[in-house]
Amino acid sequence: MAKVIMVQGTMSNVGKSLLTAGLCRVFTQDGYRVAPFKSQNMALNSFITKEGLEMGRAQVLQAQAAGVEPSVWMNPILLKPTDSTGSQVIVNGEVYGNLSARDYFARKTMFWPQIFEALRNLEKRADIIVIEGAGSPAEINLRSNDIVNMGLAQAVDAPVILVGDIDRGGVFAQLLGTLDLLDPEERSRVGGLVINKFRGDKTILDPGVKILEERGGIPVVGVVPYTPLQLEDEDSLSERFERREVGVIDLAVIRFPRISNYTDFDVFEQFPGVSVRYVDRTDRLGEPDLILLPGSKNTIDDLKWMRESGLEALVLQKSAHTPVFGICGGYQMMGGQIDDPDGVESGGSIRGMGLLPCATVLETGKVRTQFTGKMENVDGLFSGLSGLDIEGYEIHMGRTTPTECAGSSGTNDGAAVFTPNGTGYRRGDICGTYIHGFFDKGAVAGAVIEALAARKGISMDTMKAMDYDAIREREFGRLADTLREHMDMKKIYGMLREIRL
């Protein structure tokens, strides 16, 4: 039987996802077959498996850390917020439906069979399953019928590592307060505490660690230092969103309220002198070298937000001399119109930005497919992309078709098909595509940076540009080394327990 361990946190964004990924890599390095698992994930960053099924990107990252193919069994329930009170519910990789928070809370225990089925499938292929919780196990209004924190730990007899974030302050209150709000059986499951994101001299922290162990009655199994990593983090609280520095080459990503799959641009962070800024106000756009419109879980509402905030008008103004690139929802916005006859989002029709000669009709069926292709001849600023291999995936609800101006080759207004198989269009230096991961190959990202640099009359060294999967491998190694040095792996191995299903 597989053994299991669970990582829970005192709150969201304490580092559960990356610690889970790190443990997956350590166990894998030690020769075990490892699988990550999160019964219910709420995130707008998602991925399409080889089977065409949808899952959260956090578990994809953890699967990559474990050196295994991502599978929906690792994330049987994915919640993708559509507004402040509702989400699209994905079960076993397929759309179950849109539910309000209240309706989902009332129904969530009906998904126990899918959760257990997923774990049984993982158990067949793994020696160790590393489970990630969600938010905090001490949310007293959500603890009844819990399927993702202590409720799941009890159901499968999993020991728990409880993680607190010292970088936010109050880590002792976080950990002791969480333990105090657990009932005795839940508390008995916690086998170790971890203080995460520590900066400074640990000897100054040691007296607090001693008091924490005395009052909590549970050993501290790690004080993990703050370690900047080029790895994906969970969407809504990402530190990336707060960056303001402007580099020699500046990329501005419009930060929609319902931004999704912003990890499409992480690969650019490897280039010295290149800044990737997330912009949600007109006064922060500045004079970027490239404007990026990312994916969106609600394209129509986010387009309305752009219009009302003044960002649409400003982007349109700058598009006369600044290249614009949209992916998925951002690409849909760039066309002439978006129609929603079936009420997939908010219904009705809305005028698009008019940057590209295409229009979108939202449809109830979701396109979910991986993509491999080669760029055809591209002229203009991005001519360096010609002939390069592209890999990624499509995940969208809608069909985008050319208007009368767009042909398979250039037309009199410069419009053309951009990416293979008609998955994108281009007009001059204004480009859009449905392909997530478009830039992930180092040659593609490097070609874009070289083009932007040449446009400014400067040169950038992109010879060492790495594919994003190579960047991840390097960072997984750094993460595993950090955990081995700063966590008591002997105690963690001692906590492992055979899963009960």
TORFINU-812321 format. One line per 8 residues: number of its first residue (from 1); their letters; for each residue x, y, z of C-alpha. Coordinates in steps of 0.1 Angstrom, whole numbers, plus 5000, padded with zeros to 4 digits. Each point is the difference from the previous one (the first is absolute). Example, Ala and Ser with C-alpha at 12.3 -4.5 7.8 and 13.67 -1.06 7.14 Angstrom:
TORFINU-812321
1	AS	5123/4955/5078 ~ 5014/5034/4993 $
//
This chain:
TORFINU-812321
1	MAKVIMVQ	5000/5000/5000 ~ 5011/5036/4994 ~ 5010/5021/5029 ~ 4986/5035/5004 ~ 5008/5034/5016 ~ 4981/5032/4999 ~ 5011/5037/4999 ~ 4975/5024/5015 $
9	GTMSNVGK	5005/5037/5007 ~ 4988/5026/5025 ~ 4986/5021/4971 ~ 5002/5004/4962 ~ 5034/5007/4984 ~ 5022/4988/5028 ~ 5019/4979/4975 ~ 4981/4967/5001 $
17	SLLTAGLC	5002/4994/4963 ~ 5037/5005/4997 ~ 5008/4980/5031 ~ 4979/4972/4986 ~ 5019/5002/4968 ~ 5033/5000/5019 ~ 4990/4969/5019 ~ 4990/4983/4968 $
25	RVFTQDGY	5034/5007/4986 ~ 5019/4989/5031 ~ 4981/4967/5002 ~ 5005/4995/4963 ~ 5037/5006/5003 ~ 5001/4974/5027 ~ 4987/4974/4976 ~ 4962/4999/5008 $
33	RVAPFKSQ	4972/5002/4976 ~ 4981/5031/5010 ~ 4967/5017/4992 ~ 4986/5033/5012 ~ 4963/5004/5008 ~ 4976/5028/5008 ~ 4963/4989/5003 ~ 4987/5035/4993 $
41	NMALNSFI	5019/5029/4986 ~ 4987/5035/4994 ~ 5020/5017/4973 ~ 4998/5018/4967 ~ 5033/4985/4987 ~ 4992/4967/4984 ~ 5015/4974/4976 ~ 4989/4975/4974 $
49	TKEGLEMG	5013/4965/5003 ~ 5008/4977/4971 ~ 4965/4985/5003 ~ 4985/5035/4995 ~ 4989/5004/5037 ~ 5004/5030/5022 ~ 5018/5003/5033 ~ 5016/5026/5022 $
57	RAQVLQAQ	5035/5011/4991 ~ 5013/4997/5036 ~ 4996/4962/4998 ~ 5016/5001/4965 ~ 5030/5017/5015 ~ 5001/4974/5028 ~ 4997/4972/4975 ~ 5030/5014/4981 $
65	AAGVEPSV	5019/5002/5033 ~ 4992/4963/5004 ~ 5011/4992/4965 ~ 4966/4986/4990 ~ 4974/5008/4974 ~ 4973/5024/5013 ~ 4966/4982/5005 ~ 4966/5012/5011 $
73	WMNPILLK	5001/4974/5027 ~ 5024/5025/5017 ~ 4973/5026/5001 ~ 4965/4985/4996 ~ 4982/5033/5009 ~ 5010/5034/4986 ~ 4980/5031/5008 ~ 5005/5029/4976 $
81	PTDSTGSQ	4984/5032/5014 ~ 4977/5018/4975 ~ 4991/5028/5024 ~ 5002/5008/5037 ~ 4974/4974/5010 ~ 5001/4972/4974 ~ 5023/4977/4981 ~ 5002/4976/4971 $
89	VIVNGEVY	5003/4966/5015 ~ 5023/4975/4982 ~ 4997/4964/5011 ~ 5025/4974/4987 ~ 5012/5025/4974 ~ 4965/5008/4985 ~ 4975/5028/5006 ~ 4974/4990/5026 $
97	GNLSARDY	4983/5034/5000 ~ 5000/5035/5015 ~ 4990/5001/5037 ~ 4997/5027/5025 ~ 5022/4997/5031 ~ 4970/4991/5021 ~ 4988/4973/4975 ~ 5035/4985/4998 $
105	FARKTMFW	5004/5000/5038 ~ 4966/4981/5002 ~ 5010/4974/4974 ~ 5037/4995/5004 ~ 4998/4968/5020 ~ 4984/4983/4970 ~ 5035/5001/4984 ~ 5015/4976/5026 $
113	PQIFEALR	4998/4971/4975 ~ 5020/5019/4974 ~ 5026/5009/5026 ~ 5004/4964/5011 ~ 5001/4987/4964 ~ 5028/5025/4993 ~ 5020/4989/5030 ~ 4995/4963/4991 $
121	NLEKRADI	5014/5007/4965 ~ 5030/5018/5015 ~ 5006/4973/5025 ~ 5006/4975/4971 ~ 5028/5021/4987 ~ 5016/5016/5030 ~ 5020/4990/5031 ~ 4994/5034/5017 $
129	IVIEGAGS	4971/5024/4994 ~ 5006/5036/5012 ~ 4966/5017/5007 ~ 4996/5037/5000 ~ 4972/5017/5020 ~ 4982/5032/4992 ~ 4999/5033/5019 ~ 4999/4992/5037 $
137	PAEINLRS	4986/4969/5019 ~ 4988/5024/5027 ~ 4973/5019/4981 ~ 4972/4991/5025 ~ 4972/5010/4976 ~ 5013/4976/4973 ~ 5010/4970/5021 ~ 4968/4981/4998 $
145	NDIVNMGL	5001/4975/4971 ~ 5036/5009/4992 ~ 5015/4982/4970 ~ 5033/5017/4996 ~ 5017/5005/5034 ~ 4995/4980/5033 ~ 4969/4983/4986 ~ 5021/4985/4973 $
153	AQAVDAPV	5029/4993/5024 ~ 4976/4980/5022 ~ 4984/4982/4971 ~ 5034/4986/4988 ~ 5018/5000/5033 ~ 5026/5025/4989 ~ 5026/5016/5024 ~ 5002/5038/4996 $
161	ILVGDIDR	5028/5025/4997 ~ 4987/5035/5010 ~ 5017/5029/4983 ~ 5000/5037/5011 ~ 5014/5030/4982 ~ 5024/5021/5021 ~ 5004/5026/4972 ~ 4965/5013/5007 $
169	GGVFAQLL	5007/5003/5037 ~ 4982/4983/5029 ~ 5012/4965/4991 ~ 4998/4988/5036 ~ 4964/5012/5003 ~ 4992/4984/4966 ~ 5013/4966/5011 ~ 4988/5000/5036 $
177	GTLDLLDP	4966/5015/4991 ~ 4994/4974/4973 ~ 5009/4972/5024 ~ 4977/5014/5026 ~ 4970/5001/4976 ~ 5005/4963/4990 ~ 4981/4974/5019 ~ 5021/4974/5019 $
185	EERSRVGG	4999/4973/4973 ~ 5010/5025/4973 ~ 5027/5015/5021 ~ 5014/4965/5006 ~ 5006/4997/4963 ~ 5025/5028/4999 ~ 5034/4984/5002 ~ 5021/5030/4992 $
193	LVINKFRG	5001/5038/4997 ~ 5018/5020/4973 ~ 5009/5037/5001 ~ 5003/5011/4964 ~ 5016/5030/4982 ~ 5024/5009/5029 ~ 5024/5028/4994 ~ 5029/5008/5024 $
201	DKTILDPG	5020/4983/5028 ~ 4984/4968/5011 ~ 5016/5002/5034 ~ 4978/5030/5008 ~ 4969/4979/4991 ~ 5011/4969/5020 ~ 4985/5011/5034 ~ 4967/5005/4983 $
209	VKILEERG	5002/4966/4984 ~ 5006/4984/5034 ~ 4969/5018/5015 ~ 4980/4990/4970 ~ 5008/4963/5005 ~ 4993/5003/5037 ~ 4966/5016/4996 ~ 4990/4981/4969 $
217	GIPVVGVV	5013/4966/5011 ~ 5011/4994/4965 ~ 5036/5001/4986 ~ 5011/5026/4975 ~ 5013/4979/4971 ~ 5013/5029/4979 ~ 5008/5036/4998 ~ 5002/5006/4963 $
225	PYTPLQLE	5017/5032/4988 ~ 4984/5024/4976 ~ 5013/4987/4966 ~ 4991/5019/4968 ~ 4992/4974/4974 ~ 4990/5002/4964 ~ 4970/4977/5006 ~ 4963/5005/4996 $
233	DEDSLSER	4981/5010/5031 ~ 4963/5002/5006 ~ 4982/5026/4981 ~ 4980/5025/5021 ~ 5028/5009/5025 ~ 5030/4998/4978 ~ 5029/5023/5009 ~ 5006/5005/4963 $
241	FERREVGV	4970/5023/4999 ~ 5017/5025/5022 ~ 5031/5005/4979 ~ 5006/5036/4988 ~ 5036/5001/4988 ~ 5004/5009/4963 ~ 5028/4982/4981 ~ 5019/5008/4969 $
249	IDLAVIRF	4973/4979/4982 ~ 4967/5005/5017 ~ 4970/4977/4996 ~ 4967/5011/5014 ~ 4973/4974/5007 ~ 4965/5014/5005 ~ 4988/4986/5033 ~ 4964/4991/4994 $
257	PRISNYTD	4978/4995/5032 ~ 4995/4964/4988 ~ 5035/4995/4985 ~ 5008/4964/4992 ~ 5031/4981/4989 ~ 5023/5030/5005 ~ 5027/4974/5003 ~ 5002/5003/4962 $
265	FDVFEQFP	5025/5028/5005 ~ 5022/4985/5028 ~ 5026/4989/4975 ~ 5010/5037/4993 ~ 5012/5004/5036 ~ 5032/4981/4992 ~ 5014/5029/4979 ~ 5021/5025/5018 $
273	GVSVRYVD	4987/5035/4993 ~ 4965/4989/4991 ~ 4971/5010/5023 ~ 4966/4983/5001 ~ 4975/5024/5017 ~ 4963/4994/5007 ~ 4980/5031/4994 ~ 4965/5008/5013 $
281	RTDRLGEP	5000/5038/4998 ~ 5006/5024/4972 ~ 5026/5019/5020 ~ 5021/4969/5002 ~ 5001/4990/4964 ~ 5029/5023/4991 ~ 5018/4995/4967 ~ 5004/4962/4997 $
289	DLILLPGS	5018/4983/4971 ~ 4972/4974/4997 ~ 4965/4999/5014 ~ 4987/4966/5009 ~ 4963/4991/5004 ~ 4998/4967/5020 ~ 4972/4975/5004 ~ 4968/5007/5018 $
297	KNTIDDLK	4973/4979/5017 ~ 4974/5025/4990 ~ 5010/5017/4968 ~ 4970/5023/4997 ~ 5001/5014/5035 ~ 5038/5005/4999 ~ 4996/5018/4967 ~ 4974/5023/5016 $
305	WMRESGLE	5024/5005/5029 ~ 5027/5011/4975 ~ 4976/5024/4984 ~ 4988/5015/5033 ~ 5035/5003/5014 ~ 5013/5019/4970 ~ 5026/4973/4992 ~ 4983/4990/4968 $
313	ALVLQKSA	5002/5035/4986 ~ 5037/5003/5011 ~ 5009/4966/4985 ~ 4983/5010/4967 ~ 5019/5033/5000 ~ 5034/4983/5006 ~ 4993/4972/4975 ~ 5007/5025/4972 $
321	HTPVFGIC	5037/4997/5010 ~ 5002/4972/5026 ~ 4995/4963/4991 ~ 4972/4982/5018 ~ 4997/4963/5005 ~ 4969/4982/5014 ~ 4995/4964/5011 ~ 4967/4982/5003 $
329	GGYQMMGG	4976/5025/5017 ~ 5023/5029/4992 ~ 5000/4988/4964 ~ 4962/4999/4999 ~ 4998/5036/5013 ~ 5022/5012/4972 ~ 4975/4991/4973 ~ 4971/5020/4987 $
337	QIDDPDGV	4972/4984/5020 ~ 4992/4974/5027 ~ 4966/4983/4999 ~ 4986/4979/5028 ~ 4967/4986/4987 ~ 4998/4972/5026 ~ 5009/5020/5031 ~ 5033/4982/5005 $
345	ESGGSIRG	5012/5031/5018 ~ 4976/5030/5003 ~ 4981/4996/4967 ~ 4994/5025/4972 ~ 5027/5016/4978 ~ 5028/5024/5006 ~ 5022/5020/4977 ~ 5036/4988/5000 $
353	MGLLPCAT	5031/5021/4999 ~ 5002/4999/4962 ~ 5037/4992/5000 ~ 4997/4968/4980 ~ 4977/4990/4970 ~ 4981/4973/5018 ~ 4969/4994/5021 ~ 4992/4975/5028 $
361	VLETGKVR	4968/4981/5008 ~ 5001/4985/5035 ~ 4987/4964/5001 ~ 4991/4976/5028 ~ 5024/4974/4989 ~ 5036/5005/5013 ~ 5029/4995/4976 ~ 5027/4980/5019 $
369	TQFTGKME	5029/4988/4979 ~ 5038/4999/5001 ~ 5017/5017/4970 ~ 5032/4994/4981 ~ 5009/5019/4968 ~ 5025/5021/4981 ~ 4997/5037/4993 ~ 4997/5008/4963 $
377	NVDGLFSG	5016/5032/4985 ~ 4994/5030/5021 ~ 5009/5035/4988 ~ 5004/5032/5019 ~ 5013/5003/5035 ~ 4996/4963/5010 ~ 5016/4986/4968 ~ 5025/4982/5022 $
385	LSGLDIEG	4972/4976/5010 ~ 4998/4986/4965 ~ 5006/4962/4999 ~ 5002/4996/5038 ~ 4983/4971/5018 ~ 4971/5009/5022 ~ 4986/4978/5028 ~ 4971/5007/5023 $
393	YEIHMGRT	4964/4994/5005 ~ 4966/5016/4993 ~ 4973/5004/5027 ~ 4971/5023/4992 ~ 4963/5002/4995 ~ 4995/5017/4967 ~ 5007/4999/4963 ~ 5019/5028/4983 $
401	TPTECAGS	4997/5005/4963 ~ 5014/5025/4975 ~ 4979/5030/4988 ~ 5002/5010/4964 ~ 5034/5016/5004 ~ 5019/4969/5012 ~ 5014/4975/4975 ~ 5023/4970/5002 $
409	SGTNDGAA	5027/5023/4987 ~ 5005/5038/5002 ~ 4972/5022/4988 ~ 5000/5037/4990 ~ 4997/5010/5037 ~ 5029/4978/5011 ~ 4978/4974/5017 ~ 5010/4963/5000 $
417	VFTPNGTG	4997/4968/5018 ~ 5026/5000/5027 ~ 5003/4967/5018 ~ 4996/4965/4983 ~ 4966/4985/4994 ~ 4983/5034/5001 ~ 5004/5002/5038 ~ 5010/5037/4998 $
425	YRRGDICG	5000/5031/4978 ~ 5024/5029/4994 ~ 4998/5035/4987 ~ 5034/5016/4997 ~ 5016/4997/5035 ~ 4967/4993/5016 ~ 4997/4963/5007 ~ 4976/4976/5017 $
433	TYIHGFFD	4998/4962/5006 ~ 4981/4974/5020 ~ 5032/4981/5008 ~ 5010/5001/5037 ~ 5037/4994/5004 ~ 5007/5017/4967 ~ 5032/5016/5014 ~ 5012/4971/5021 $
441	KGAVAGAV	5027/4988/4976 ~ 5032/5020/5006 ~ 5005/5006/4962 ~ 4965/5016/4998 ~ 5004/5022/5031 ~ 5035/5009/4989 ~ 4988/5010/4965 ~ 4974/5023/5015 $
449	IEALAARK	5026/5017/5023 ~ 5025/5004/4971 ~ 4973/5016/4978 ~ 4990/5025/5027 ~ 5037/5008/5007 ~ 5008/5005/4963 ~ 4970/5023/4998 ~ 5016/5022/5027 $
457	GISMDTMK	5034/4999/4983 ~ 5016/4978/5027 ~ 5011/4964/5003 ~ 4991/4974/5026 ~ 5018/4968/5006 ~ 4974/4972/4996 ~ 5025/4972/4991 ~ 4995/4983/5033 $
465	AMDYDAIR	4962/5002/4999 ~ 4985/4969/5016 ~ 4967/4983/4993 ~ 4977/5004/5029 ~ 5002/4963/5008 ~ 5038/5003/5004 ~ 4995/5030/5023 ~ 4976/4980/5021 $
473	EREFGRLA	5025/4971/5003 ~ 5027/5023/5012 ~ 4977/5016/5025 ~ 4987/4966/5013 ~ 5036/4991/5008 ~ 5005/5032/5019 ~ 4967/4994/5019 ~ 5009/4964/5009 $
481	DTLREHMD	5034/5011/5012 ~ 4984/5026/5022 ~ 4976/4976/5016 ~ 5027/4974/5007 ~ 5021/5027/5017 ~ 4972/5016/5021 ~ 4975/4973/5006 ~ 5004/4969/5021 $
489	MKKIYGML	4994/4974/4973 ~ 5006/4972/5024 ~ 4970/5011/5021 ~ 4979/5006/4969 ~ 5008/4965/4987 ~ 4990/4987/5035 ~ 4966/5017/4996 ~ 4991/4981/4968 $
497	REIRL	4970/4978/5005 ~ 4983/4974/4978 ~ 4970/5015/4983 ~ 4965/4988/5010 ~ 4975/4997/4973 $
//
